[in-house]
Amino acid sequence: MAATPLLELKGITRHFGAIQALRQVDFEVHAGEVVALVGDNGAGKSTLVKTLAGILPVEEGQVFFEGQPVRLTGPQSATALGVATVYQDLALCDNLDVVGNLFLGRELTARGPGGLDETTMEVQATQLLRRLSVSLPSVRTQVAALSGGQRQSIAVARAMMGSPRVVLLDEPTAALGVAQTRQVLDLIRRLREQGLGVVVISHNLVDVFSVANRIVVMRLGRRVATFDTKAAREVDVVAAITGVDTTESNPRLTAEAP
């Protein structure tokens, strides 16, 4: 793993009126790494990810990409930098097929008046899904007919259309069955194998331990602990989420400064 993070935040602070949602938060993800962001509701996870995605402007702190300072002035600037976000609601169009969803807003036009290059779009969609090892009955299947795991995979594939370097996934396995969850976790591993930095927000610690390299714990707007999943115990992550101090009894835990 490279010493310099692919994407890094330093000292990020965010207020919503009198409420301080983030307090001097540092965060980093390297190329070829999956970082899980965990914490109770209200811990600051979503606010941090919206900052990474360019939705919320940086109020205080700095953003770095490959070690160079950058400005995230909106979602477009994050996309141009190489950051893609897949939200929990997926934002797929059920009445369109897979090709239509992948190319929505970026359709390829054919020569001649007002036509779409359906053949090229179908070929490119098939190639992308094959590269991600996403198995579907057909790229012409309507999204409404797909399983939850397949729909999540299509949402991730759509994010990959812009060749991002970092992918942010908000609760990617929520409400999925066992087989569908396995399908999505396998896809996350493939993104890591292809050298992307992947950030996963999840409440499911079983899934987190299955796929993440590191676990970053947020509580009350602060980053309070970081775990290497190879050495961590689930009970210690839960303790960090809830505020129980286990640092002295567990040297494998890296506690953050208050």
DAWOMO-V411279 format. One record per pair of residues at least 24 apart in sequence whose ideal C-beta (glycine too) atoms are under 10 Angstrom apart, sorted by the first residue. I is the first residue (numbers start at 1). J is the second residue. D is the distance in Angstrom with one decimal. If there is no record, write none. Layout:
BEGIN
i=[I I]
j=[J J]
d=[D D]
END
This chain:
BEGIN
i=[1 1 1 1 1 2 2 2 2 2 2 3 3 4 4 4 4 4 4 4 4 5 5 5 5 5 5 5 5 5 5 5 6 6 6 6 6 6 6 6 6 6 6 6 6 6 6 7 7 7 7 7 7 7 7 7 7 7 7 7 7 7 7 7 8 8 8 8 8 8 8 8 9 9 9 9 9 9 9 9 9 9 10 10 10 10 10 11 11 11 11 12 12 12 12 12 12 12 12 12 12 12 12 12 12 13 13 13 13 13 14 14 14 14 14 14 14 14 14 14 14 14 15 15 15 16 16 16 19 20 20 20 20 21 21 21 21 21 21 21 21 21 22 22 22 22 22 22 22 22 22 22 22 23 23 23 23 23 23 24 24 24 24 24 24 24 24 25 25 25 25 25 25 25 25 26 26 26 26 26 26 26 27 27 27 27 27 27 27 27 27 28 28 28 28 28 29 29 29 29 29 29 29 29 29 29 29 30 30 30 30 30 31 31 31 31 31 31 31 31 31 32 32 32 32 32 32 32 32 32 33 33 33 33 33 33 33 33 33 34 34 34 34 34 34 34 34 34 34 34 34 34 34 34 34 34 34 34 34 35 35 35 35 35 35 35 35 35 35 36 36 36 36 36 36 36 36 36 36 36 36 36 36 36 36 36 36 36 36 36 36 37 37 37 37 37 37 37 37 37 37 37 37 37 37 37 38 38 38 38 38 38 38 38 38 38 38 38 38 38 38 38 38 38 38 39 39 39 39 39 39 39 39 39 39 39 39 39 39 39 40 40 40 40 40 40 40 40 41 42 42 42 42 43 43 43 43 43 43 43 43 43 44 44 44 44 44 44 45 45 45 45 45 45 45 45 45 46 46 46 46 46 46 47 47 48 48 48 48 48 48 48 49 49 49 49 49 49 49 49 50 50 50 50 50 51 52 52 52 52 52 52 53 53 53 53 53 53 53 53 53 53 54 54 54 54 54 54 55 65 65 66 78 78 78 79 79 79 80 81 81 81 82 82 82 82 82 82 82 82 83 83 83 83 83 83 83 83 83 84 84 84 84 84 84 84 84 84 84 84 84 84 84 85 85 85 85 85 85 85 85 86 86 86 86 86 86 86 86 86 86 86 86 86 86 87 87 87 87 87 87 87 88 88 88 88 88 88 88 88 88 89 89 89 90 90 90 90 90 90 90 90 90 90 91 91 92 92 92 92 92 92 92 92 93 93 93 94 94 94 94 94 94 95 95 95 96 96 96 97 97 97 97 97 97 97 97 97 97 97 98 98 98 98 98 98 98 98 98 98 98 98 98 98 98 98 98 98 98 98 98 99 99 99 99 99 99 99 99 100 100 100 100 100 101 101 101 101 101 101 101 101 101 101 102 102 102 102 102 102 102 102 102 103 103 104 104 105 105 106 106 106 124 125 125 125 125 128 128 128 128 129 129 129 129 131 131 131 131 132 132 132 132 132 132 132 132 133 133 133 133 133 134 134 134 134 135 147 147 147 147 147 148 148 148 148 148 148 148 148 148 148 149 149 149 149 149 149 149 149 149 149 149 149 149 150 150 150 151 151 151 152 152 152 152 152 152 153 153 153 153 153 155 156 156 156 156 156 156 157 159 160 160 160 163 164 164 164 165 165 165 166 166 166 166 166 167 167 167 167 167 167 167 168 168 168 168 168 169 169 169 169 169 170 170 170 170 171 171 171 171 171 171 172 172 172 172 172 172 172 173 173 173 173 173 173 173 173 173 174 174 174 174 174 176 176 181 181 181 182 182 184 185 185 186 187 188 203 205 205 205 205 205 205 206 208 208 208 209 209 209 214 215 215 216 216 216 217 217 217 217 217 218 219 219 222 222 222 223 223 224 224 224 224 225 225 225 225 226 226 226 226 227 227 227 228 228 228]
j=[30 31 32 33 213 30 31 32 33 66 67 30 67 28 30 31 64 65 66 67 68 29 30 31 33 35 64 65 66 67 166 197 30 31 32 33 64 65 66 67 82 83 165 166 195 196 197 31 35 52 63 64 65 66 70 78 81 82 83 165 166 168 197 199 62 63 64 65 66 67 69 70 48 51 52 58 61 62 63 64 72 223 61 62 63 64 69 58 60 61 62 44 47 48 51 52 56 58 59 60 61 62 63 221 223 58 59 60 61 221 44 47 48 50 51 56 57 58 59 60 61 221 59 60 221 47 56 59 221 44 220 221 222 46 47 48 50 51 56 59 220 221 47 48 51 56 59 60 61 218 221 222 223 60 220 221 222 223 258 60 61 221 222 223 256 257 258 51 61 216 218 221 222 223 256 61 62 216 223 226 256 257 51 52 61 63 199 216 218 223 226 64 197 214 216 226 165 166 167 168 196 197 198 199 213 214 216 166 195 197 213 214 66 165 166 192 194 195 196 197 198 191 192 193 194 195 196 197 198 213 192 195 196 197 198 199 212 213 214 167 169 185 188 189 191 192 196 197 198 199 200 208 210 211 212 213 214 215 229 197 198 199 200 212 213 214 215 216 226 169 198 199 200 201 202 204 205 207 208 209 210 211 212 213 214 215 216 217 227 229 237 168 169 170 199 200 201 202 208 212 214 215 216 217 218 223 200 201 202 203 204 205 208 212 215 216 217 218 219 225 227 237 238 240 241 201 203 216 217 218 219 220 221 222 223 224 225 240 241 242 203 217 218 219 220 241 242 243 203 218 219 220 221 217 218 219 220 221 222 223 224 241 218 219 220 221 222 223 170 171 199 201 202 203 216 217 218 87 88 170 171 201 218 218 221 168 199 201 216 218 221 223 85 87 168 169 170 199 200 201 75 85 87 168 170 78 78 83 85 166 168 199 78 79 83 84 85 87 166 168 170 199 78 79 80 81 83 85 85 165 166 165 164 166 168 159 162 164 162 164 165 166 162 163 164 165 166 167 196 197 159 162 164 165 166 167 168 197 199 156 158 159 160 161 162 163 164 165 166 167 168 169 196 159 164 166 167 168 169 170 199 152 154 155 156 157 158 159 160 167 168 169 170 171 172 155 168 169 170 171 172 201 152 155 169 170 171 172 174 175 201 155 170 171 143 148 151 152 154 155 156 158 170 172 155 158 143 144 146 151 152 154 155 158 142 143 144 142 143 144 145 146 151 142 143 144 142 143 144 122 125 138 139 140 141 142 143 144 145 146 122 125 126 129 134 136 137 138 139 140 141 142 143 145 146 150 151 153 154 157 158 123 124 125 126 138 139 140 141 125 139 140 142 143 125 139 142 143 146 151 154 155 157 158 128 129 139 154 155 157 158 160 161 158 161 158 161 158 161 158 161 162 161 154 157 158 161 157 158 160 161 153 154 157 160 157 160 190 194 156 157 160 186 187 190 191 194 183 186 187 189 190 183 186 187 190 183 176 177 179 180 183 173 174 175 176 177 179 180 181 183 184 173 176 177 178 179 180 181 182 183 184 185 186 187 180 183 184 176 180 184 176 180 181 183 184 187 180 183 184 186 187 184 184 187 188 190 191 198 187 191 191 194 196 196 191 196 197 195 196 197 191 196 197 198 199 191 192 196 197 198 199 200 197 198 199 200 201 198 199 200 201 202 199 200 201 202 200 201 202 203 204 207 198 200 201 202 204 207 211 200 202 203 204 206 207 208 210 211 201 202 203 204 207 204 207 206 207 210 207 210 211 210 211 211 211 212 241 232 234 235 237 238 241 234 232 234 237 233 234 237 254 240 241 240 254 256 241 242 253 255 256 256 243 256 256 257 258 256 257 255 256 257 258 253 254 255 256 253 254 255 256 252 253 254 252 253 254]
d=[5.0 7.5 6.4 6.2 8.3 5.9 6.0 8.2 9.4 8.8 9.5 8.6 9.3 9.3 8.1 9.3 8.5 10.0 6.4 4.4 9.5 6.2 5.3 8.5 8.8 9.8 7.2 8.9 8.1 7.7 10.0 7.9 5.6 4.6 8.8 8.1 9.4 7.1 6.3 9.3 8.5 9.7 6.0 6.1 9.2 8.4 4.3 9.3 9.9 6.9 7.7 7.4 5.8 8.3 9.1 9.6 8.2 8.5 6.8 7.7 5.0 9.6 6.0 8.3 8.4 7.3 4.3 7.8 9.1 7.9 9.8 9.9 7.5 6.9 7.0 8.3 6.3 7.4 5.7 7.8 9.6 9.7 5.8 4.7 7.9 7.1 9.6 9.7 6.7 4.0 6.6 9.5 9.0 7.0 6.0 9.3 9.7 6.6 7.9 7.0 3.8 8.1 8.1 10.0 9.5 9.0 5.9 4.0 6.0 8.6 8.0 5.6 8.3 9.0 6.8 6.5 9.1 8.3 5.2 7.7 8.6 8.0 6.5 8.9 9.8 8.2 9.5 10.0 8.7 9.2 9.0 5.8 9.7 9.0 4.5 8.7 9.8 9.7 9.0 9.6 9.6 5.4 5.6 6.3 7.5 9.3 8.4 8.9 8.4 8.7 5.1 8.0 9.1 9.9 7.8 4.6 5.0 8.9 9.5 8.2 7.6 9.1 7.4 8.7 9.8 8.9 10.0 8.7 7.6 9.4 7.7 7.4 6.7 5.1 9.3 8.6 9.9 9.4 6.2 9.8 8.0 9.8 8.9 7.7 9.9 9.9 8.4 6.6 9.2 6.7 9.8 8.6 9.0 9.3 8.9 9.8 9.8 6.3 9.7 9.2 9.3 4.0 7.3 5.5 9.5 8.7 9.3 10.0 9.9 6.0 8.5 9.1 8.8 7.2 8.7 9.2 9.8 5.2 7.0 5.5 10.0 9.4 5.8 7.6 8.3 5.0 7.3 7.4 9.1 8.7 6.7 9.6 8.8 5.8 7.2 9.3 8.7 4.9 7.0 9.6 9.3 9.8 6.2 7.8 7.9 5.2 9.1 8.3 4.5 7.9 6.2 9.1 10.0 5.6 4.8 5.3 7.9 9.8 9.0 7.6 7.2 5.3 7.2 6.4 6.8 5.1 7.7 6.0 9.2 9.8 9.3 8.0 4.9 7.8 6.0 9.6 8.6 8.5 4.2 8.5 9.9 7.7 3.8 8.6 7.2 4.7 7.0 9.2 9.0 7.9 9.2 9.1 9.9 9.6 6.1 6.9 5.0 7.9 9.3 9.3 9.9 8.2 5.4 8.3 6.5 9.2 9.0 7.7 6.5 7.2 9.2 7.1 6.3 9.1 6.0 7.3 5.6 7.2 9.7 9.6 9.4 6.8 9.4 8.5 6.3 9.0 8.9 8.7 5.8 3.7 5.6 8.8 9.6 9.5 9.2 8.3 9.9 8.7 5.7 9.8 8.6 9.8 8.5 7.1 8.9 6.0 7.5 9.4 8.7 9.5 9.3 7.7 8.5 8.1 4.0 5.3 6.7 7.2 8.5 9.7 8.9 7.7 4.8 8.1 7.5 4.3 7.4 8.5 8.8 9.9 9.9 5.2 9.4 9.5 9.2 9.7 5.3 9.7 9.7 7.5 9.9 7.2 9.8 9.2 7.9 9.8 9.1 8.9 9.1 7.0 9.1 8.6 7.2 9.2 5.4 9.3 6.6 6.9 10.0 6.1 9.5 8.6 9.9 9.3 9.7 9.4 7.2 6.4 7.8 7.7 5.9 7.0 5.3 8.8 6.4 8.6 4.4 8.9 9.7 6.0 9.5 9.9 3.3 7.6 9.3 8.2 7.2 8.8 8.3 8.2 8.6 8.5 9.4 8.8 9.2 9.5 6.2 7.7 8.9 8.8 7.9 8.3 7.9 7.6 4.9 3.6 6.2 9.6 9.2 9.3 9.7 9.6 6.2 7.4 4.7 8.0 6.8 9.1 9.3 8.7 8.7 3.8 7.1 8.6 6.2 9.1 3.8 8.7 7.2 5.1 7.1 9.5 9.1 7.0 9.2 9.2 7.7 4.4 8.1 7.3 9.2 7.8 9.9 4.9 5.6 9.6 8.0 5.2 9.7 6.9 7.0 5.2 6.7 9.7 6.9 8.3 8.7 8.9 5.0 8.8 10.0 9.9 9.7 9.7 9.0 4.6 4.6 8.1 6.1 9.2 8.5 9.3 8.7 9.8 9.1 9.4 6.0 6.7 8.0 4.3 9.4 9.0 9.6 9.6 7.4 8.9 5.0 8.9 8.8 6.0 9.5 6.4 6.1 8.0 9.3 6.6 9.0 7.0 5.4 3.8 8.8 9.2 9.1 6.9 8.1 6.9 7.0 6.3 9.0 9.4 9.3 8.1 7.0 4.8 6.0 5.3 7.0 9.6 9.2 9.9 9.2 6.3 9.3 7.7 9.3 6.3 9.5 7.7 4.5 7.0 5.9 8.2 6.5 10.0 7.8 8.9 9.9 9.8 5.9 8.4 9.4 9.7 8.7 4.7 8.7 9.5 5.1 6.6 9.5 9.4 9.6 9.0 8.8 8.2 9.1 9.8 9.4 5.5 9.9 9.3 6.0 8.3 8.9 6.2 7.1 8.5 8.1 7.1 9.9 6.2 5.2 9.2 6.2 8.7 7.7 7.7 9.8 9.8 9.9 9.5 6.8 8.6 8.7 9.6 8.1 9.8 9.1 5.7 9.2 6.4 7.1 8.0 8.3 5.9 9.7 9.1 8.4 8.5 8.1 7.3 5.8 6.9 9.7 6.2 5.9 7.9 8.5 9.7 7.4 7.5 9.9 5.9 8.4 9.6 6.8 9.1 8.3 8.5 8.3 8.4 5.7 8.3 9.1 9.1 6.6 4.8 7.3 9.9 5.0 9.0 9.2 8.7 8.6 5.7 7.8 10.0 7.0 3.0 7.0 7.9 4.0 5.5 9.6 9.6 8.7 7.8 7.5 9.5 9.5 9.1 9.8 7.1 7.6 9.3 8.0 5.0 7.9 9.3 6.6 6.7 9.4 5.6 9.9 8.0 5.9 8.2 9.6 7.5 9.8 8.7 9.7 8.0 9.2 8.7 9.9 9.5 7.0 9.2 8.3 6.3 6.5 9.9 6.6 4.4 7.5 7.0 5.9 9.7 5.7 7.5 5.2 7.4 9.1 9.4 8.1 4.8 8.2 7.8 6.8 6.9 4.9 7.0 8.3 9.3 8.4 5.0 8.8 8.5 5.9 6.0 7.1 8.3 9.8 9.7 6.4 8.4 7.2 9.6 8.3 9.4 8.9 6.8 9.6 5.9 9.4 5.1 9.6 9.6 9.2 9.7 7.9 7.8 7.7 9.7 9.6 9.4 9.1 6.5 9.0 9.7 9.0 9.1 5.7 4.9 8.9 9.7 8.8 9.5 10.0 5.4 9.9 6.1 7.3 8.9 8.1 9.8 8.8 7.9 9.5 6.5 8.3 9.4 8.7 9.9 9.8 10.0 9.1 5.8 9.9 9.6 9.7 8.5 10.0 6.2 9.9 7.1 9.2 7.3 5.1 9.4 7.1 5.4 9.5 8.0 6.1 6.6 5.5 6.2 8.3 4.6 8.3 6.9 7.4 6.5 7.1 7.2 9.5 8.0]
END
